[in-house]
Amino acid sequence: MKIGRFIILPWSKKNFIPRVIAIIIGVCWLAVIGWGVLHAQKTSRLIAEQAAQQKAQQQRRLEQERRQAAYQQRFLQQQQQRRSRNNVQNAIDGVKK
C-alpha cells in the first residue's frame, strides 16, 4: 500500500506502526461516511414528516372551510325559504295581498 511517499508492505513487522495508522485512518474514514449517510437519512425523514404534517394541516383547513361554506349555504337556503314562506304561502294568499 502506498500513502503519499510512504510504502507500507503488507504484514511486515518493520511497518507495523504505519500499517496500524493506515487502518485507523481507514476505519475513521468509513465511520465518518457512515455517520454522514445516517445524518442525511435522518434529515430527509424529518423533512418528509414536516411535509406530511403541513399537508395534513392544509387538508384539515380545507375541510373546515368546506364545512363552513356548506353550513353557510344551508343557512342562507333556510333563510330564503323562510322569507318566501312569509311573503306568499300559496297562490290564493298572493292574490289577496
Secondary structure, DSSP 4 states (H G I P E B T S, - for coil): -EETTEE--TT-GGGHHHHHHHHHHHHHHHHHHHHHHHHHHHHHHHHHHHHHHHHHHHHHHHHHHHHHHHHHHHHHHHHHHHHHHHH-SSHHHHHH-
